[in-house]
Amino acid sequence: MELRAELLKSIWYAFTSLDVEKSGKVSKSQLKVLSHNLYTALNIPHDPVALEVHFRDDDDGPVSNQGYMPYLNKFILDKVVEGTFDKENVDVFCWTLCAKKNYRPKDGMGVLLDKDAFHLWCIFNFLSEDKYPLVLAPEEVEYLLKKICLAMSVELSCVDMEDFISQEPVQLSGITVWAFLDFVNTGRLTRGVENDSVTMAIDKVYQEIVGNIIKEGYLWKKGHLRRNWNERWFSLRPSTLHYYVSEDRKECKGCIELDHNCCVEVLPEKEGKRCMFCVKTLTKTYEMSAPDTKQRQEWTTAIQTAIRLCVEGKNSLHKDLKLRRRELREERERRRTTKEEELQRLCLLQGEKESKLAELELLQEAQRHSQAALLQEEQKRRQKHEELQRTLQDQLQQAEECVFVVGQERDNMQAEMALKDAETDRQRKRIRELEEMQLRLEEALHQEIRARQNEEAYRLVQASLLVEEEEKMKVLLALQEEQEQYILKTQREKQELRQEMVAKSQALEEAQHQLEKVRANRHRMDHDIATAQRKLRQASTSVKHWNVQMNRLMHPIGPGGELSCEGSIMREDSHLEAQGIRLCVGPPYETQAYACTIRGAREIGRRRGREIMSRRT
């Protein structure tokens, strides 16, 4: 499947190069020629019958990419056998077709030779994803340029790189291979570097990434028969270690098959050779000597990496690295999305907090208004005593409404406190998740450091990844500090809300105490009114009685009526005395007044009796 995907990338460029009008369709005659050349390059037996049947002359119009894919899969790619053809021949054929149409260095003054441009095109296809049209992520372009600059022993200009990546087409859809080649041809990457050095650097990167060569170089090897030392050119791949007479790799002297049974060991100096190590297999032990300690360390690390890839069933180191970089990009994107969601959530929480504060202010304002209304009602009650009963009823009703409102406010405050507690729990849970994520990041960092020790040849790439991870950890720690500050701030707000609730409770108790005082005053006034009404009734009764008595005394006494008058006066005296005694039940001042009234009445009766008797005589 991997071989098919790599072949499809090259064939896609060849197909699109034949689409002159950019309509997504190619004429049948051109597709026949393309298929015939693919048969030859892939070393597949020609099938002219199937070719003619699929592209019949009676079909109308050209063939689209979707229409050509069934034939390409069935009659070409399904018959491909790995190892029976040279993939570089297929790449050369497809590059020849697409370069004529798309690759045009400005004024013919490009830095790259045709061979260098072809190698960069192959590397670009290898690093691109299996998505069409084929583009490369900016991170992958930066990785490739850094490897080329490292091979040339120059430093990549970050300014030029940022200018290239920050272009609008690059940001929207990614980087195409033709834009990448144009950027390299500008010479901004290879200032002051000779063309031969550029060619050697690109060839080295091509052999490493596309040729799947982990490491190459000269080593001294000890023979098995003559036991003499010979200098050989070694080429290490994930499953094999070939050695040649020279670096042109024309005459292969042998091959060491690497598997899980192989191992690498460092040997002490002997026979005048320094920096020795050996590769042990089940049948043989190969002794080798490196030029220096650094080279020995690099070779032993590279061979151990090749053995590890063989054990894991992987046939390409850079495919594994590409998958890791893609996972890192996806992880960064997920982190960025998560951070944006966190910021939006914090903004929503801030808005909710502001709305709650506004509601609290409105409640406080309503409470102040209610208190002012109570004061006004109290003043009206004092000013208008004659409307005491009605005023008391109004105040009682308003007080009950205030108690109901305050109770509702207390319930609302408790509900808000519960919401704040729940939000605090969620934030604490989020902090724990962030701490777990930090632990996972630390574990990934340790794994990255171990991989860096095992793969020192790629230490610069791993170092950049490590720096990036550390920056993300700093951002994560900063985000954690922000979360902790927010939690502290929420706790302070919670304490303030509790204090406000206590103040509300005290105000409620004070209002209830005032209500009880008002009720006591009302009962006392009711008792005073009843007492005044009873006294009024008693005074009315007394006035009516004395009116009757005065009317009786005002009647004149006829002749012969002295005795009767005196008897009447005696009866009246006895009656008045009895009445006075009955009226003395009241307070002392009432008894004295009534007693004076009786004595006056008696004196008036006696005087009139004496006047009548004198007249008769």
Number of C-alpha atoms within 10 A of each C-alpha: 6 7 12 13 14 17 18 17 22 21 22 16 20 20 21 20 21 19 16 12 10 10 9 15 20 22 15 20 12 14 18 16 11 18 18 17 16 21 20 14 18 21 15 18 10 16 12 11 9 12 16 11 9 15 19 11 11 6 10 8 11 15 17 16 14 10 11 17 13 12 17 15 14 10 17 19 20 11 14 17 12 11 7 10 15 12 15 14 14 20 22 16 17 23 22 15 18 19 18 10 12 12 17 13 15 10 6 8 10 18 22 21 14 12 13 19 24 19 24 23 20 22 21 22 21 20 22 22 18 14 9 9 15 18 21 22 20 18 13 17 19 16 14 18 18 18 20 24 18 15 17 19 12 15 13 18 14 10 8 13 17 12 9 17 18 12 12 10 11 17 13 8 12 19 22 17 22 17 14 17 22 18 16 18 20 16 15 14 20 21 9 9 13 11 13 10 14 20 18 15 20 24 19 21 21 21 17 19 20 21 15 18 22 22 19 19 15 18 21 19 22 17 13 12 6 7 9 10 17 13 16 20 20 24 19 23 26 26 20 18 20 18 25 19 17 16 15 8 14 9 11 14 14 12 14 18 14 25 19 12 10 18 17 18 12 16 14 10 12 9 6 5 14 17 19 22 21 18 19 17 17 9 6 11 15 15 19 24 25 21 14 11 13 10 15 20 18 17 24 20 18 21 26 20 19 27 25 17 21 19 16 10 12 15 16 20 18 17 16 13 11 16 13 12 16 16 12 14 14 12 12 14 12 12 14 12 12 12 14 12 12 13 12 12 12 14 12 12 13 12 12 12 15 12 12 14 12 12 12 16 12 12 15 14 12 14 17 12 12 17 15 12 14 17 12 11 17 15 11 14 18 12 11 10 10 10 12 16 14 11 18 19 13 13 19 16 12 16 19 15 13 19 17 12 16 18 15 12 17 17 13 13 18 15 12 15 17 13 12 17 15 12 15 17 13 12 16 15 12 14 17 13 12 16 15 12 14 16 12 12 16 15 12 14 16 13 12 16 16 12 15 18 14 19 20 17 17 13 15 14 14 18 14 11 16 18 11 12 18 15 12 16 16 12 12 18 15 12 16 17 13 12 17 15 12 15 17 13 12 17 15 12 15 17 13 12 17 15 12 14 17 13 12 18 15 12 15 16 13 12 18 15 12 13 17 13 12 16 15 12 13 16 12 12 14 12 12 12 12 12 12 11 12 12 13 12 12 13 13 11 11 14 12 10 12 14 10 10 14 11 9 11 16 9 8 9 14 10 8 10 14 16 10 13 19 15 12 15 20 14 13 21 18 12 13 22 15 12 17 19 13 11 17 17 10 11 9 9 9 13 17 13 12 17 17 11 14 18 14 10 17 15 11 11 20 13 10 14 18 11 10 16 13 8 7 8 5
